[in-house]
Amino acid sequence: MRTLISKGVLALALVLGISAASPARAVPIVGDYTTINVTSIAALSGASITVAALGSGQASYFANANVLIAVLPVTGGDVDIPTSFAGTIEHSGSGLELVFAGVPIDLTDLVIDTTTFKVNATVASPVFGGVTDIFDLVPCQSGAPGTCQTVPGGALIPSALGLRISANLATVIAASWGLPGLTGFQFGVANAAIRAIPEPTTALLAGAGLVGLAIAGRRRSA
């Protein structure tokens, strides 16, 4: 994944969430993409749950690592750059589909909210249709062991955000599939690459992973 840094802004300032020269402000963003590393794919597959990408999203399974990686294009949002990285990262027109026993649960138009530490989405299932939170965000530096590993027992991804199934999504899963008790289940790890608009050649660019690092620093100091 590419690392994008703007002219005149030190990478260290981004990592630490410190303003290099300009005051904090909400900056409209666009692209590039968010990568979701579905680290739980072995457990999901063992329970006969499949995961696929929807819309403009793409998903690839890597058998050697037993991991599924989904890539969702970033389509917009506003982020407080360059201090806290609080804001939203939008993924309109893409998402994930979870299927168990032929019954799908579609999660589309994901919005990563780094202020509330939630991922919201439009959910479509046999028992629920609407917008709700689907994942709780856990900055990797503050997570429990294994929260942000690439694969179980593998290397950590210190700049990413852990994704845990929210109570609301767990309720939808239980009602749709009859599988209870999934609140807090570690679904995977998200890593966002974003850039400011409208001047991509000179505006502040947040490289892959730096969002997670800044958010983790902000949460530790809260």
Stockholm file with secondary structure:
# STOCKHOLM 1.0

chainA/1-222         MRTLISKGVLALALVLGISAASPARAVPIVGDYTTINVTSIAALSGASITVAALGSGQASYFANANVLIAVLPVTGGDVDIPTSFAGTIEHSGSGLELVFAGVPIDLTDLVIDTTTFKVNATVASPVFGGVTDIFDLVPCQSGAPGTCQTVPGGALIPSALGLRISANLATVIAASWGLPGLTGFQFGVANAAIRAIPEPTTALLAGAGLVGLAIAGRRRSA
#=GR chainA/1-222 SS CCCCCCTTCCHHHHHHTCCSSSCCEEEEEEEEEEEEEETTHHHHHHTTEEEEEEETCEEEEETTTTEEEEEEECCEEEEEETTTCCEEEEEEEEEEEEEETTEEEEEEEEEEETTTTEEEEEEECSSCEEEEEEEEEEEGGGSCTTTTBSSTTSCBCTTSEEEEECHHHHHHHHHHHSCCCCTTCEEEEEEEEEEESSCTTTSCEECTTHHHHHHHHHHHHC
#=GC SS_cons         CCCCCCTTCCHHHHHHTCCSSSCCEEEEEEEEEEEEEETTHHHHHHTTEEEEEEETCEEEEETTTTEEEEEEECCEEEEEETTTCCEEEEEEEEEEEEEETTEEEEEEEEEEETTTTEEEEEEECSSCEEEEEEEEEEEGGGSCTTTTBSSTTSCBCTTSEEEEECHHHHHHHHHHHSCCCCTTCEEEEEEEEEEESSCTTTSCEECTTHHHHHHHHHHHHC
//
